[in-house]
Amino acid sequence: MTSELLGRAVLSWRVAELVDSWPETASARALVLEVPDWPGHRAGQHVDLRLTGPDGYTTERSYSLASPAERSPGGWRLQLVVQRVADGEVSPYLTEVFAAGNLIEVRGPIGGWFVWSPREGGGAPVLLVAGGSGIVPLMSMIRERRFRHDRTPFRLVYSLRTQADELFADELNRPGSGDGGVETFVLCTREDSRRPAGRITAADLAAWGWPADFAPRCFVCGPTGFVEEAARLLLSLGHSPDDIKTERFGPSGP
């Protein structure tokens, strides 16, 4: 059994309440869960959610946390983003039915490798590379930097199909107080006036990422194919494998 599975085995399920939600895009919804006895988490970690039907049937899904490691006055509030899958079993409920005041079970935090905090890295710049909803745990890192008043230079290269698919658009396009030193570059693979249509390239990462000579800490998250290609491109540009951390996701069931 892997260390992460062992960690899941000892983590307990907690009851969380949905206290807020809003549409991020036409197919994605942000959820804010209040968990009074949450043990705390690190930027980049994820959680399991468990739904139980009237007949006792249960199903679980994993979602990355978008929230920083910040405790609100009323308790811990965790923000997730759920992308609706048309023929899915869980995502349609969470994006269309799940309402304020409803309860759900949550287990976590999970994952200790794909994480960032101001205490780590020795001041090296950070490069975040996101594909689609892979932006979620990277947004947690950006928010953690802001919350901690940290000045580590960040660059985010965010690849998505079209502008309409962009998550956290207002926050990324209108940086607030504390976001000085965070540079965001959004590229659209199907429509982009600055580059030919197509997937992320080495030229994109060379133009908008940090040079390998700066030895940035690189975090790459997205679908498996995107992550593998982005990591390969970073290596081809001279980045050290030791400086590249990846988190990938794929179909987890209907």
C-alpha positions in Angstrom: 0.0 0.0 0.0 1.4 3.4 -0.9 2.1 6.1 1.7 -0.8 8.2 0.4 -3.2 5.2 0.7 -1.9 4.6 4.2 -2.6 8.2 5.0 -6.2 7.9 3.7 -6.7 4.9 5.8 -6.0 6.7 9.1 -7.8 10.0 8.1 -11.3 10.3 9.5 -14.4 11.5 7.6 -15.8 14.8 8.8 -19.1 16.4 8.2 -18.9 19.6 6.2 -21.7 22.1 5.3 -22.0 24.0 2.1 -22.0 27.7 3.1 -21.5 29.3 -0.3 -21.2 28.6 -4.0 -21.1 30.3 -7.4 -20.5 29.5 -11.1 -16.9 29.8 -12.2 -17.7 29.0 -15.8 -20.7 27.6 -17.7 -19.6 24.0 -16.6 -17.8 24.6 -13.3 -19.0 25.6 -9.8 -17.0 26.8 -6.8 -18.1 25.3 -3.5 -17.2 26.6 -0.1 -17.4 24.0 2.7 -17.3 24.8 6.4 -15.5 22.2 8.5 -15.4 23.2 12.2 -12.9 20.4 13.2 -10.7 20.6 10.2 -7.0 19.9 11.2 -5.6 22.4 8.7 -3.9 21.8 5.3 -1.1 23.0 3.0 -1.4 24.7 -0.3 -1.6 22.1 -3.1 -3.3 19.3 -1.1 -6.6 17.7 -2.0 -9.6 16.0 -0.2 -12.0 13.2 -0.8 -15.7 13.9 -0.8 -18.2 11.1 0.0 -21.9 11.1 -0.9 -24.3 8.6 0.6 -27.7 7.9 -1.0 -31.0 7.0 0.8 -30.4 3.3 0.1 -26.9 3.5 1.7 -25.0 3.5 -1.6 -21.8 5.6 -1.3 -19.5 7.0 -3.8 -16.3 9.1 -3.4 -14.4 11.6 -5.6 -11.2 13.6 -5.0 -10.9 17.3 -5.5 -8.0 19.8 -5.1 -8.3 22.6 -2.6 -8.3 26.1 -4.0 -8.1 27.8 -0.5 -5.0 28.8 1.3 -4.1 27.4 4.7 -6.3 30.0 6.4 -8.7 29.6 9.2 -11.8 31.8 9.2 -13.3 33.2 12.4 -16.1 30.6 12.3 -13.9 27.6 11.5 -12.1 26.2 8.5 -13.6 27.0 5.1 -12.4 24.9 2.2 -13.0 26.0 -1.4 -13.2 23.5 -4.2 -14.1 23.8 -7.9 -16.1 21.0 -9.5 -16.2 20.6 -13.3 -19.4 19.1 -14.5 -19.1 15.9 -16.4 -22.3 15.5 -18.6 -22.8 11.8 -17.9 -21.2 11.8 -14.4 -22.6 10.4 -11.2 -21.2 13.0 -8.7 -20.3 16.2 -10.6 -23.9 16.9 -11.8 -25.2 16.7 -8.3 -22.4 18.9 -6.9 -22.8 21.5 -9.6 -26.6 21.5 -10.0 -28.3 20.2 -6.9 -26.0 20.6 -3.9 -27.4 23.6 -2.0 -26.4 25.9 0.9 -27.0 24.2 4.2 -26.6 20.7 2.7 -24.1 18.4 4.3 -21.4 16.2 2.8 -18.5 14.1 4.2 -15.0 15.2 3.6 -11.7 13.4 4.3 -8.3 15.0 4.3 -6.0 16.7 3.8 -4.3 14.3 1.4 -0.9 14.7 -0.3 2.4 16.0 1.1 4.6 16.2 -2.0 2.8 18.6 -4.4 2.7 21.4 -1.9 4.2 24.9 -1.5 4.8 27.2 1.5 6.9 30.3 1.9 9.2 28.4 4.2 10.4 26.2 1.4 12.5 26.8 -1.7 15.1 29.2 -0.3 13.7 32.2 -2.1 13.8 30.5 -5.5 11.1 31.8 -8.0 8.1 29.6 -8.6 6.7 28.5 -12.0 3.1 27.2 -12.0 2.0 25.5 -15.2 -1.7 24.6 -15.3 -3.9 22.8 -17.9 -7.6 23.4 -17.6 -8.9 22.7 -14.1 -5.3 21.9 -13.0 -5.3 25.6 -12.0 -7.1 24.8 -8.7 -4.2 23.6 -6.5 -2.0 26.2 -8.1 -4.5 28.9 -7.1 -4.2 27.6 -3.6 -0.5 28.4 -3.8 -1.0 31.9 -5.1 -3.6 32.6 -2.4 -1.2 31.1 0.3 1.5 33.5 -0.9 -0.9 36.4 -0.6 -2.2 35.4 2.8 1.4 35.0 4.2 2.5 38.4 2.7 5.3 36.5 0.9 7.3 38.1 -1.8 8.5 35.0 -3.7 8.3 35.8 -7.5 5.6 33.7 -9.1 4.8 33.1 -12.8 1.7 31.2 -13.9 1.3 29.8 -17.4 -2.3 28.7 -17.7 -3.3 26.7 -20.8 -7.0 26.3 -21.6 -9.2 25.7 -24.7 -11.0 29.0 -24.8 -11.2 32.2 -22.7 -14.7 31.0 -21.6 -13.1 28.1 -19.8 -10.9 30.2 -17.5 -11.3 29.5 -13.8 -10.7 32.4 -11.3 -10.8 34.8 -14.2 -11.6 37.9 -12.1 -9.0 37.2 -9.5 -6.2 36.4 -12.0 -7.0 39.2 -14.4 -7.4 41.9 -11.7 -4.7 41.1 -9.1 -5.5 42.5 -5.7 -3.4 43.7 -2.8 -0.6 41.4 -2.0 -0.3 40.0 -5.5 2.7 42.1 -6.6 5.3 39.7 -8.1 2.7 37.3 -9.5 2.7 37.3 -13.3 -0.1 35.4 -15.1 0.0 34.3 -18.8 -3.1 32.7 -20.2 -2.9 30.9 -23.5 -5.8 29.5 -25.3 -5.2 26.4 -27.5 -8.2 27.0 -29.8 -8.2 30.8 -30.1 -5.3 33.1 -29.2 -4.3 36.3 -31.0 -0.7 36.0 -29.7 0.2 32.5 -31.0 -1.0 29.9 -33.4 -3.8 27.6 -32.2 -2.5 24.4 -30.6 -1.1 22.8 -27.4 1.4 24.4 -25.1 4.9 24.5 -26.6 8.5 24.9 -25.4 8.4 28.4 -27.0 5.4 29.3 -24.7 7.2 28.1 -21.6 10.4 29.9 -22.7 8.6 33.1 -23.3 6.4 33.2 -20.2 8.1 30.9 -17.7 11.3 31.4 -15.8 14.7 30.6 -17.4 16.2 27.3 -16.2 19.2 29.3 -15.0 17.0 30.8 -12.3 16.4 27.3 -10.9 12.7 27.9 -10.3 10.5 25.4 -8.4 8.1 24.2 -11.0 4.6 22.9 -10.3 2.6 21.3 -13.2 -1.0 20.2 -12.8 -3.7 19.1 -15.3 -4.8 16.1 -17.3 -2.3 13.3 -17.7 -1.3 14.1 -21.3 -0.8 17.8 -20.6 1.3 17.1 -17.5 3.6 14.6 -19.3 4.1 17.0 -22.2 4.6 20.1 -20.1 7.2 18.3 -17.9 9.0 17.0 -21.0 9.1 20.6 -22.4 10.5 21.9 -19.1 13.2 19.3 -19.2 14.0 20.1 -22.8 14.5 23.8 -21.7 17.1 22.7 -19.1 15.1 22.6 -15.9 16.3 20.0 -13.4 14.0 17.0 -12.8 14.5 17.7 -9.1 12.8 21.1 -9.5 9.7 19.8 -11.3 6.7 18.5 -9.3 3.6 17.2 -11.1 0.0 16.4 -10.2 -2.2 14.8 -12.8 -5.8 13.8 -13.0 -8.0 11.7 -15.3 -11.3 10.0 -15.4 -12.3 8.8 -11.9 -15.5 7.0 -12.9 -18.8 8.2 -14.1 
